[in-house]
């Protein structure tokens, strides 16, 4: 029976946060505004109240930009894919998993057109067996349905498989809930006792491939 390894997309296989920083820096420089792009990205939650437009409204207010939030959101979605790149070791790691007989899937929350455009822009689709995007599937992590769909389409069971991601709620709680091994990319964060508990805590994505390949 094939074994299954599922991966989140943003800030797991690709450096979405770094791409967002690069885009914010471009916007700020173009509009001759002042401020620290990295600070805004690291504190984006301050401006988030529920919709993507909220964060971009916060961007306008924080940097004093002469632009409408909706205009910035559209520009971001167009430019973002060109700024993305996989993390170091991701393509080699995915290839090594496939060579070892693993079935590989990307399970990501987000909108279908945008997430699929990211996957194609960095060439990830050629390395995986299945892609499940929440908006397309009608199920969002941590719901079990989206994991089950990935399992069925990959032809490999969830039991004994792996879920690797950076979100404790979406990836770790979701993977735990369907009986998968879980590995959390900490990105400098600290795990609290009340958080969903991953089986493994990793510094970077390259460690995930080493971990999975080392297990019988």
Backbone as CSV, one residue per row, in Angstrom:
resi,resn,N_x,N_y,N_z,CA_x,CA_y,CA_z,C_x,C_y,C_z
1,UNK,0.850,-1.203,0.000,0.000,0.000,0.000,0.882,1.248,0.000
2,UNK,0.666,2.194,-0.929,1.458,3.430,-0.939,1.270,4.224,0.349
3,UNK,2.274,4.977,0.706,2.208,5.856,1.882,1.955,7.290,1.423
4,UNK,1.347,8.084,2.307,0.877,9.416,1.940,1.596,10.505,2.740
5,UNK,2.090,11.509,2.040,2.677,12.688,2.680,1.966,13.926,2.145
6,UNK,1.291,14.653,3.030,0.568,15.860,2.663,1.298,17.086,3.193
7,UNK,1.291,18.138,2.386,1.975,19.377,2.747,1.040,20.562,2.550
8,UNK,1.092,21.492,3.491,0.502,22.809,3.300,1.314,23.521,2.215
9,UNK,0.762,24.595,1.661,1.469,25.339,0.615,2.203,26.556,1.158
10,UNK,1.438,27.549,1.618,2.026,28.832,2.007,2.854,28.721,3.275
11,UNK,4.091,29.183,3.188,5.047,29.167,4.296,5.332,27.755,4.792
12,UNK,5.108,26.792,3.900,5.516,25.407,4.135,6.360,24.927,2.955
13,UNK,5.781,24.934,1.759,6.550,24.604,0.558,7.109,25.842,-0.123
14,UNK,6.396,26.954,-0.033,6.842,28.209,-0.651,6.884,29.320,0.384
15,UNK,7.764,30.296,0.127,7.977,31.374,1.095,7.030,32.533,0.817
16,UNK,5.745,32.330,1.101,4.738,33.348,0.835,4.968,34.619,1.636
17,UNK,5.407,34.483,2.867,5.633,35.663,3.705,6.761,36.518,3.146
18,UNK,7.842,35.878,2.690,8.947,36.635,2.102,8.502,37.337,0.821
19,UNK,7.661,36.659,0.032,7.153,37.278,-1.191,6.271,38.479,-0.860
20,UNK,5.471,38.372,0.201,4.623,39.485,0.619,5.480,40.672,1.064
21,UNK,6.547,40.392,1.806,7.465,41.455,2.228,8.051,42.157,1.005
22,UNK,8.501,41.381,0.020,9.094,41.956,-1.190,8.081,42.823,-1.924
23,UNK,6.837,42.349,-1.974,5.800,43.133,-2.646,5.508,44.424,-1.895
24,UNK,5.379,44.357,-0.571,5.139,45.568,0.227,6.274,46.560,0.031
25,UNK,7.516,46.080,0.025,8.660,46.966,-0.193,8.590,47.654,-1.550
26,UNK,8.146,46.932,-2.574,7.975,47.521,-3.900,6.927,48.631,-3.871
27,UNK,5.796,48.349,-3.234,4.704,49.323,-3.168,5.137,50.569,-2.410
28,UNK,5.783,50.378,-1.274,6.220,51.501,-0.446,7.239,52.362,-1.201
29,UNK,8.166,51.720,-1.895,9.182,52.467,-2.646,8.552,53.224,-3.813
30,UNK,7.611,52.580,-4.512,6.961,53.203,-5.665,6.178,54.444,-5.260
31,UNK,5.544,54.392,-4.095,4.737,55.518,-3.633,5.508,56.450,-2.713
32,UNK,6.820,56.212,-2.616,7.694,57.072,-1.814,7.170,57.241,-0.389
33,UNK,6.715,56.123,0.182,6.219,56.134,1.563,7.311,55.637,2.501
34,UNK,7.111,55.835,3.788,8.084,55.384,4.773,7.523,54.277,5.636
35,UNK,8.423,53.501,6.243,7.974,52.447,7.137,8.683,51.143,6.870
36,UNK,8.553,50.230,7.797,9.250,48.944,7.761,8.284,47.866,7.280
37,UNK,8.542,47.340,6.064,7.661,46.328,5.497,7.638,45.070,6.349
38,UNK,8.784,44.663,6.865,8.844,43.457,7.677,8.005,43.619,8.940
39,UNK,8.032,44.802,9.551,7.227,45.023,10.756,5.749,44.858,10.430
40,UNK,5.317,45.417,9.312,3.897,45.314,8.964,3.484,43.867,8.769
41,UNK,4.311,43.120,8.047,3.969,41.725,7.769,3.946,40.906,9.058
42,UNK,4.913,41.133,9.943,4.963,40.394,11.197,3.806,40.750,12.128
43,UNK,3.215,41.925,11.904,2.119,42.375,12.774,0.808,42.560,12.012
44,UNK,0.680,41.839,10.914,-0.501,41.968,10.071,-1.789,41.675,10.843
45,UNK,-1.667,40.815,11.871,-2.862,40.459,12.643,-3.512,41.669,13.303
46,UNK,-2.736,42.724,13.546,-3.268,43.929,14.169,-4.345,44.549,13.280
47,UNK,-4.152,44.408,11.963,-5.049,45.059,11.013,-6.121,44.125,10.475
48,UNK,-6.059,42.861,10.874,-6.966,41.857,10.302,-8.242,41.766,11.123
49,UNK,-9.379,41.952,10.475,-10.653,41.823,11.183,-11.609,40.880,10.470
50,UNK,-11.120,40.141,9.480,-11.998,39.131,8.908,-11.915,38.902,7.416
51,UNK,-11.557,39.909,6.621,-11.516,39.739,5.176,-10.157,40.190,4.644
52,UNK,-9.752,39.708,3.458,-8.480,40.155,2.885,-8.389,41.669,2.736
53,UNK,-9.529,42.309,2.403,-9.517,43.758,2.229,-9.106,44.491,3.510
54,UNK,-9.391,43.878,4.667,-9.046,44.519,5.941,-7.543,44.714,6.073
55,UNK,-6.776,43.681,5.733,-5.327,43.772,5.852,-4.781,44.835,4.904
56,UNK,-5.352,44.947,3.720,-4.863,45.929,2.757,-5.315,47.342,3.125
57,UNK,-6.438,47.454,3.803,-6.847,48.748,4.353,-5.844,49.173,5.430
58,UNK,-5.408,48.210,6.234,-4.384,48.498,7.237,-3.080,48.896,6.594
59,UNK,-2.746,48.290,5.465,-1.525,48.636,4.739,-1.562,50.091,4.276
60,UNK,-2.698,50.504,3.721,-2.870,51.888,3.274,-2.710,52.856,4.446
61,UNK,-3.355,52.532,5.559,-3.320,53.426,6.717,-1.945,53.467,7.363
62,UNK,-1.293,52.308,7.491,-0.003,52.249,8.173,1.073,53.019,7.426
63,UNK,1.110,52.880,6.099,2.155,53.527,5.315,1.704,54.850,4.700
64,UNK,0.445,55.213,4.887,-0.063,56.452,4.308,-0.054,56.428,2.794
65,UNK,-0.507,55.327,2.203,-0.444,55.150,0.756,-1.613,55.840,0.056
66,UNK,-1.317,56.357,-1.150,-2.360,56.973,-1.964,-2.936,55.921,-2.900
67,UNK,-3.604,54.930,-2.328,-4.172,53.837,-3.114,-5.359,53.269,-2.369
68,UNK,-6.275,52.696,-3.117,-7.434,52.047,-2.524,-7.063,50.617,-2.121
69,UNK,-7.582,50.130,-0.985,-7.274,48.752,-0.564,-7.574,47.713,-1.639
70,UNK,-8.711,47.859,-2.331,-9.073,46.891,-3.368,-8.071,46.910,-4.518
71,UNK,-7.556,48.089,-4.841,-6.554,48.220,-5.894,-5.265,47.509,-5.504
72,UNK,-4.852,47.669,-4.247,-3.650,47.004,-3.761,-3.830,45.488,-3.725
73,UNK,-5.002,45.040,-3.309,-5.275,43.608,-3.267,-5.166,42.996,-4.657
74,UNK,-5.722,43.666,-5.662,-5.646,43.157,-7.035,-4.201,43.138,-7.526
75,UNK,-3.439,44.169,-7.210,-2.030,44.213,-7.625,-1.227,43.122,-6.945
76,UNK,-1.510,42.901,-5.662,-0.823,41.847,-4.916,-1.053,40.482,-5.547
77,UNK,-2.291,40.172,-5.858,-2.617,38.871,-6.432,-1.961,38.675,-7.795
78,UNK,-1.781,39.760,-8.530,-1.139,39.665,-9.846,0.376,39.508,-9.715
79,UNK,0.978,40.268,-8.791,2.439,40.303,-8.663,2.990,39.190,-7.789
80,UNK,2.193,38.706,-6.848,2.667,37.762,-5.840,3.315,36.532,-6.460
81,UNK,2.670,35.961,-7.465,3.167,34.702,-8.022,4.555,34.846,-8.615
82,UNK,4.878,36.039,-9.106,6.202,36.262,-9.674,7.289,36.440,-8.636
83,UNK,6.917,36.611,-7.384,7.894,36.824,-6.309,8.121,35.565,-5.478
84,UNK,7.346,34.523,-5.760,7.429,33.303,-4.965,8.585,32.415,-5.391
85,UNK,9.071,31.633,-4.441,10.016,30.571,-4.754,9.899,29.493,-3.674
86,UNK,10.199,28.246,-4.023,10.151,27.183,-3.014,11.254,27.389,-1.979
87,UNK,11.024,26.900,-0.781,12.086,26.892,0.221,13.222,25.968,-0.236
88,UNK,14.399,26.228,0.297,15.554,25.395,-0.016,15.257,23.934,0.297
89,UNK,15.578,23.074,-0.640,15.435,21.643,-0.424,14.071,21.072,-0.732
90,UNK,13.101,21.918,-1.076,11.739,21.420,-1.281,11.635,20.538,-2.523
91,UNK,12.127,20.999,-3.647,11.989,20.215,-4.878,12.767,18.907,-4.792
92,UNK,13.966,18.977,-4.257,14.755,17.752,-4.083,14.079,16.807,-3.093
93,UNK,13.497,17.370,-2.040,12.829,16.546,-1.028,11.596,15.854,-1.578
94,UNK,10.796,16.587,-2.347,9.613,15.983,-2.957,10.009,14.867,-3.925
95,UNK,11.057,15.106,-4.681,11.528,14.079,-5.617,12.024,12.843,-4.874
96,UNK,12.714,13.053,-3.755,13.203,11.920,-2.963,12.046,11.114,-2.385
97,UNK,11.004,11.792,-1.928,9.827,11.077,-1.423,9.183,10.239,-2.519
98,UNK,9.035,10.829,-3.676,8.420,10.090,-4.783,9.272,8.874,-5.161
99,UNK,10.589,9.065,-5.215,11.482,7.953,-5.546,11.374,6.830,-4.518
100,UNK,11.045,7.204,-3.277,10.909,6.207,-2.208,9.516,5.584,-2.159
101,UNK,8.660,5.940,-3.105,7.351,5.310,-3.193,6.207,6.029,-2.500
102,UNK,6.459,7.240,-2.016,5.402,7.979,-1.333,4.471,8.631,-2.344
103,UNK,3.181,8.728,-2.000,2.228,9.562,-2.717,2.213,10.919,-2.017
104,UNK,2.216,11.969,-2.795,2.424,13.311,-2.252,1.257,14.212,-2.619
105,UNK,0.788,14.995,-1.654,-0.304,15.916,-1.917,-0.070,17.276,-1.300
106,UNK,-0.643,18.284,-1.927,-0.707,19.628,-1.361,-2.145,19.867,-0.926
107,UNK,-2.323,20.214,0.340,-3.645,20.520,0.883,-3.573,21.931,1.455
108,UNK,-4.262,22.868,0.804,-4.096,24.275,1.159,-5.432,24.986,1.275
109,UNK,-5.543,25.853,2.260,-6.686,26.750,2.359,-6.443,27.953,1.451
110,UNK,-7.504,28.445,0.841,-7.369,29.604,-0.021,-8.300,29.507,-1.215
111,UNK,-8.164,30.486,-2.109,-9.018,30.555,-3.290,-8.360,29.819,-4.454
112,UNK,-9.171,29.072,-5.194,-8.651,28.153,-6.190,-7.730,28.770,-7.210
113,UNK,-8.157,29.860,-7.844,-7.339,30.463,-8.902,-5.996,30.924,-8.356
114,UNK,-6.020,31.567,-7.195,-4.798,32.132,-6.621,-3.843,31.037,-6.173
115,UNK,-4.353,30.041,-5.452,-3.486,28.972,-4.953,-2.919,28.132,-6.091
116,UNK,-3.738,27.824,-7.081,-3.250,27.058,-8.222,-2.218,27.843,-9.028
117,UNK,-2.412,29.157,-9.122,-1.428,29.988,-9.826,-0.076,29.955,-9.113
118,UNK,-0.088,29.954,-7.790,1.161,29.872,-7.030,1.863,28.543,-7.285
119,UNK,1.087,27.468,-7.224,1.649,26.122,-7.409,2.304,26.007,-8.781
120,UNK,1.636,26.521,-9.809,2.172,26.434,-11.165,3.364,27.374,-11.360
121,UNK,3.332,28.533,-10.712,4.416,29.507,-10.893,5.761,28.978,-10.425
122,UNK,5.762,28.156,-9.397,7.032,27.626,-8.873,7.284,26.179,-9.297
123,UNK,6.399,25.644,-10.139,6.630,24.317,-10.701,6.382,23.150,-9.770
124,UNK,5.548,23.338,-8.756,5.326,22.270,-7.778,4.433,21.151,-8.297
125,UNK,3.559,21.456,-9.251,2.571,20.470,-9.665,3.219,19.202,-10.229
126,UNK,4.383,19.358,-10.835,5.058,18.200,-11.423,5.606,17.247,-10.369
127,UNK,5.659,17.698,-9.111,6.265,16.893,-8.047,5.244,16.230,-7.139
128,UNK,3.950,16.498,-7.360,2.938,15.969,-6.449,1.895,15.169,-7.227
129,UNK,1.168,14.320,-6.505,0.136,13.483,-7.108,-1.246,14.100,-7.037
130,UNK,-1.465,14.974,-6.069,-2.796,15.530,-5.886,-2.683,16.920,-5.259
131,UNK,-3.596,17.796,-5.662,-3.704,19.138,-5.081,-5.153,19.341,-4.653
132,UNK,-5.359,19.708,-3.392,-6.695,20.020,-2.880,-6.689,21.436,-2.329
133,UNK,-7.455,22.324,-2.962,-7.587,23.714,-2.524,-8.969,23.882,-1.909
134,UNK,-9.019,24.445,-0.727,-10.255,24.483,0.058,-11.427,25.113,-0.685
135,UNK,-11.178,26.215,-1.360,-12.243,26.916,-2.068,-12.852,26.028,-3.157
136,UNK,-12.012,25.237,-3.799,-12.470,24.349,-4.866,-13.214,23.143,-4.294
137,UNK,-12.695,22.618,-3.185,-13.245,21.380,-2.618,-14.446,21.604,-1.716
138,UNK,-14.680,22.840,-1.314,-15.786,23.119,-0.408,-15.528,22.638,1.002
139,UNK,-14.270,22.530,1.367,-13.880,22.100,2.717,-12.569,22.765,3.075
140,UNK,-12.489,23.308,4.262,-11.307,24.052,4.706,-10.654,23.318,5.867
141,UNK,-9.338,23.211,5.813,-8.633,22.658,6.975,-9.000,23.466,8.208
142,UNK,-9.237,22.865,9.356,-8.919,21.491,9.752,-10.033,20.463,9.541
143,UNK,-11.037,20.763,8.717,-12.108,19.795,8.485,-11.533,18.509,7.887
144,UNK,-12.086,17.395,8.298,-11.543,16.108,7.859,-11.793,15.834,6.379
145,UNK,-12.833,16.425,5.801,-13.222,16.116,4.423,-12.091,16.369,3.440
146,UNK,-11.387,17.493,3.583,-10.361,17.835,2.601,-9.173,16.870,2.679
147,UNK,-8.873,16.367,3.867,-7.820,15.363,4.016,-8.261,14.034,3.388
148,UNK,-9.502,13.689,3.600,-10.024,12.439,3.042,-10.046,12.474,1.518
149,UNK,-10.369,13.631,0.951,-10.351,13.775,-0.500,-8.944,13.579,-1.051
150,UNK,-7.969,14.170,-0.379,-6.583,14.015,-0.814,-6.157,12.555,-0.756
151,UNK,-6.552,11.881,0.294,-6.219,10.464,0.459,-6.830,9.615,-0.657
152,UNK,-8.103,9.838,-0.938,-8.792,9.064,-1.975,-8.166,9.289,-3.343
153,UNK,-7.870,10.527,-3.661,-7.327,10.840,-4.989,-5.883,10.376,-5.146
154,UNK,-5.154,10.347,-4.043,-3.772,9.874,-4.098,-3.690,8.357,-4.075
155,UNK,-4.766,7.717,-3.664,-4.767,6.264,-3.565,-3.887,5.752,-2.446
156,UNK,-3.864,6.503,-1.349,-3.049,6.128,-0.189,-3.796,6.503,1.077
157,UNK,-3.718,5.682,2.143,-4.507,5.927,3.351,-3.948,7.067,4.205
158,UNK,-4.834,7.698,4.950,-4.409,8.714,5.916,-3.619,8.082,7.056
159,UNK,-4.041,6.915,7.494,-3.367,6.235,8.590,-1.915,5.934,8.220
160,UNK,-1.004,6.366,9.073,0.409,6.163,8.816,1.027,7.233,7.939
161,UNK,0.191,8.150,7.434,0.687,9.233,6.594,1.126,10.437,7.415
162,UNK,1.589,11.472,6.711,2.115,12.669,7.358,1.392,13.911,6.873
163,UNK,1.198,14.866,7.801,0.747,16.204,7.453,1.790,17.180,7.970
164,UNK,2.339,17.979,7.062,3.381,18.950,7.398,2.852,20.347,7.100
165,UNK,2.953,21.252,8.064,2.476,22.611,7.830,2.897,23.575,8.911
166,UNK,2.581,24.849,8.694,2.985,25.885,9.635,1.848,26.363,10.530
167,UNK,0.613,25.921,10.240,-0.533,26.359,11.038,-0.917,25.290,12.055
168,UNK,-0.912,25.678,13.314,-1.297,24.733,14.360,-2.760,24.354,14.262
169,UNK,-3.599,25.289,13.881,-5.032,25.012,13.803,-5.372,24.239,12.535
170,UNK,-4.974,24.767,11.382,-5.352,24.144,10.114,-4.618,22.837,9.865
171,UNK,-3.302,22.848,10.029,-2.477,21.699,9.645,-2.323,20.669,10.757
172,UNK,-1.960,21.135,11.933,-1.674,20.193,13.019,-2.959,19.632,13.616
173,UNK,-3.904,20.488,13.974,-5.179,19.983,14.483,-5.889,19.143,13.427
174,UNK,-5.814,19.589,12.171,-6.453,18.829,11.101,-5.817,17.474,10.903
175,UNK,-4.488,17.430,10.855,-3.783,16.160,10.697,-3.994,15.232,11.879
176,UNK,-3.939,15.794,13.083,-4.189,14.987,14.286,-5.596,14.377,14.243
177,UNK,-6.535,15.162,13.755,-7.922,14.728,13.761,-8.221,13.561,12.839
178,UNK,-7.374,13.374,11.820,-7.605,12.250,10.898,-6.572,11.148,11.088
179,UNK,-5.840,11.201,12.196,-4.928,10.128,12.552,-3.593,10.115,11.829
180,UNK,-3.171,11.261,11.322,-1.883,11.330,10.631,-0.776,11.712,11.602
181,UNK,0.466,11.394,11.256,1.623,11.964,11.936,1.665,13.439,11.550
182,UNK,2.069,14.296,12.480,2.083,15.730,12.184,3.437,16.337,12.492
183,UNK,3.852,17.261,11.625,5.110,17.990,11.811,4.830,19.470,11.582
184,UNK,5.204,20.280,12.567,4.901,21.715,12.567,6.158,22.514,12.283
185,UNK,6.075,23.440,11.330,7.160,24.379,11.045,6.977,25.584,11.957
186,UNK,7.884,25.742,12.878,7.671,26.735,13.940,7.933,28.164,13.496
187,UNK,8.826,28.386,12.536,9.150,29.734,12.046,9.402,30.705,13.202
188,UNK,10.133,30.235,14.183,10.520,31.096,15.303,9.482,31.249,16.390
189,UNK,8.349,30.588,16.251,7.280,30.722,17.241,7.451,29.704,18.367
190,UNK,6.728,29.954,19.444,6.788,29.089,20.621,5.453,28.356,20.761
191,UNK,5.522,27.065,21.002,4.322,26.252,21.185,3.816,26.391,22.614
192,UNK,2.541,26.744,22.767,1.932,26.892,24.087,1.208,25.604,24.474
193,UNK,1.068,25.333,25.780,0.402,24.099,26.220,-1.018,23.945,25.697
194,UNK,-1.705,25.068,25.489,-3.097,24.994,25.038,-3.227,24.853,23.513
195,UNK,-2.124,24.943,22.798,-2.141,24.818,21.343,-2.341,23.362,20.920
196,UNK,-2.861,23.126,19.708,-2.826,21.763,19.152,-1.377,21.273,19.146
197,UNK,-1.164,20.058,19.563,0.195,19.567,19.766,0.672,18.713,18.580
198,UNK,1.740,19.163,17.893,2.291,18.370,16.803,3.139,17.227,17.336
199,UNK,3.297,16.203,16.532,4.157,15.089,16.902,5.634,15.500,16.828
200,UNK,5.940,16.384,15.864,7.308,16.854,15.688,7.292,18.360,15.438
201,UNK,8.340,19.041,15.908,8.518,20.477,15.685,9.791,20.656,14.863
202,UNK,9.672,21.387,13.747,10.777,21.523,12.810,11.175,22.985,12.626
203,UNK,12.448,23.199,12.306,12.940,24.546,12.027,12.687,24.954,10.585
204,UNK,12.719,24.000,9.671,12.529,24.311,8.258,11.946,23.107,7.530
205,UNK,11.520,23.327,6.299,10.845,22.282,5.543,11.789,21.145,5.170
206,UNK,13.049,21.464,4.918,14.011,20.410,4.563,14.059,19.328,5.635
207,UNK,13.890,19.711,6.903,13.888,18.730,7.988,12.714,17.764,7.868
208,UNK,11.612,18.216,7.279,10.433,17.348,7.144,10.741,16.158,6.248
209,UNK,11.442,16.397,5.164,11.764,15.294,4.253,12.712,14.305,4.910
210,UNK,13.684,14.824,5.623,14.607,13.946,6.340,13.868,13.099,7.353
211,UNK,12.936,13.712,8.069,12.166,13.007,9.085,11.305,11.903,8.462
212,UNK,10.544,12.234,7.449,9.641,11.262,6.834,10.424,10.105,6.222
213,UNK,11.505,10.413,5.532,12.278,9.374,4.869,13.019,8.479,5.868
214,UNK,13.224,8.981,7.081,13.944,8.192,8.088,13.042,7.216,8.819
215,UNK,11.716,7.398,8.651,10.780,6.536,9.366,10.451,5.296,8.552
216,UNK,10.325,4.145,9.195,10.008,2.920,8.459,8.598,2.980,7.865
